[in-house]
Amino acid sequence: MSWSSLSQELRLMVFSYLANDKSRPYALPSAHKSARRKCTGSTRGEQAKYAAVNREWRACNRQESVYEKAEHEFIFTKSLRDLLGHISGFPDDHPGMTLELSVQSPSDSKHWYKSLRHTMNDTMWYSSETDLLEPYPDDKTHEYNINYATSRQFRPGPYFRVFGDPHGLKIQAKSAGIPPRKTLPKAKAVRELVIRIQCHRRLSITKGLLPIIRSLPELESLTYECRREWVNAIREPQHRDLFSRVVASCQTLRNLSVHEANNYAFSTVGSTWTPGVDVGRALGEHSGHLQELHVAGMVDAKDFFHQFIPGSTEIMTPKTRKSKRAKPKKTKWPRLEYLSLTTNLLGTTSCQALLQAAAAAVERMPKLKTMVLSGQEEHDMFIYLTQGPQNIILKPGGLSLSEVTLRCWQHMVAPDNNVYGLRIEELSEGAGDDWARRIVPAAVAGPEPWLPPLPLLLPPTLPRPCLSPLKPLPRPSPDPPGPESPPDDQVVQQDDQDTWHPAQDAPDEHAGEEFWVTGNTPSPSEAGNGHEDEDEDDDDDG
């Protein structure tokens, strides 16, 4: 006899009996006989045919245990191994595919991170818009504080439960059935690897991401997005290894996009945090084989160009360290065409040294088409681009270039007195925003408004915007005819130099500065591992 076959009177009698029964024999069923007798008696327990346990474990506010972490790493490794094993069976003539990795715990969307249900199914090719229309359930137990200015959204326990251990997920080869001394299956069909900011669980760089990169022998593009960590002492060394080990070991890599955004789970981790110096230097030393490089937030441009700043610590290779007369090696980028970095110095007193170092570095980028240095505001952008034979600098209206900085850039673009020279234009606030939209048409917006979205897709030719009048051009040669000379009241002629400088950009405080330029313009045909010997005699040193 089923429940549906009972009449309404019998159903009400059953409900009345259950409501008046104080022993509640159905409440705590147990498989253990002694516990069952204690709860239900010696005879009534024998009548039970079905038992169900539904209990919510209050572990969502605690960091995952060592056992849980090992189990999660096993699931991650097993799933990744099966996926790469399937892709490895693709034919060799496959046109290439994009692999996106994302790791979440779906139960977190019911607890402290309810917005996870909007992002865990959001991929590069699919986004569920219906989930956005569903309201959040009322749950005062797991409601987080939304006061960004005074307190954190998450307590440490729920934070580490959602985002995982700061050391990141690792590849557990032994527990996942991978034989010793064996790696993950080789997936030659994968040309692009994407780890977006929707992946809340961190990946260990050396024991997680590096084995994945080694299993992709034909990888050409890497997009890595992450959140700024609360414990930077753990993640900064891993970010250094991201450039010094992962990027350096993947010589087939041509495009690299890295975005580190603010983590609003903790309001104390804000825009006042400065990127690690070693991270930026590692990127500058091991990015010589790239064709496109876009890094936002994780690296400051001053650390990337540290090799070209006077008095900075020079790079020493293991060979030159042993030499008594070791000379530093400076990175060259023979393939680099597009470069975008962020910096906190744009608009400060140290900006001139940064721009001078950038000019010296551009000399070692023979194929560079566009370089963008973004400041803390959306319209603070220093842009260098080439349009045919012309070299153009777009700078914020409040930024004035010193005489030494102008000499560095003019020497870089016109070492042989090129008639086209250098053209400088000022960007107003509105024009800067317009240029940002033109240069980055298909960008992935980050949580931080001042960070340039990634990836930075630059068209080969850009339309000329409606900007302020042009600054004076270098003095044209009589043959071939050059552009029209500027009026005499706008320039100051230097008898000892073959350049024209604006009078307002040559203040007296820069009159005593020395002009410095390092390196020569490399030939476009040069290629290699990204470094160049400064002295040929170093090869004989042992």
PyMOL commands that set and color helices and strands:
alter all, ss='L'
color gray80, all
select helices_A, chain A and resi 3-5+8-20+33-40+44-47+66-87+106-110+116-119+130-133+156-163+205-214+232-249+277-285+301-304+306-308+318-322+351-362+403-413+429-439+488-490+503-505+508-510+536-540
alter helices_A, ss='H'
color red, helices_A
select strands_A, chain A and resi 97-100+190-195+221-227+255-261+292-296+330-331+338-342+370-374+381-387+390-396+422-427+491-493+500-502+531-532
alter strands_A, ss='S'
color yellow, strands_A
deselect
rebuild
show_as cartoon
